[in-house]
Amino acid sequence: MPTKPYPVLQKSGEGLRKFLGELELAVMEMIWTREQVSVSDIVTALHAQGRMLAYTSVMTVMNRLTEKGWLIAEKQSKAYSYRATQSREAAEAAAVGEVVRTLLRDFGDV
């Protein structure tokens, strides 16, 4: 597990939206409901929701989520399979912890 998977705290938004963009969160929500997925799986699911995104766009989002520590990518034959590094519940708990640490760092002993 990454030690600090939430490097950017957005000023607006609620819950995990403070840490992820709209599309990133949509992808994570899909991944949290499955054990492992491919980029094609996510593209198909997004298309079913009416979000007509290109394969390469989704692949870029998933690669960024991997770089941020939200996903693990595993090579399987010609394509990669992705899985979440932690459950949605654990991600929310870690996010709350990060907010508290940020507040304590910024405001210290008030």
Secondary structure, 3 states (H helix, E strand, C coil): CCCCCCCCCCCCCCHHHHCCCHHHHHHHHHHHCCCCECHHHHHHHHHHCCCCCCHHHHHHHHHHHHHCCCEEEEEECCEEEEEECCCHHHHHHHHHHHHHHHHHHHHCCC
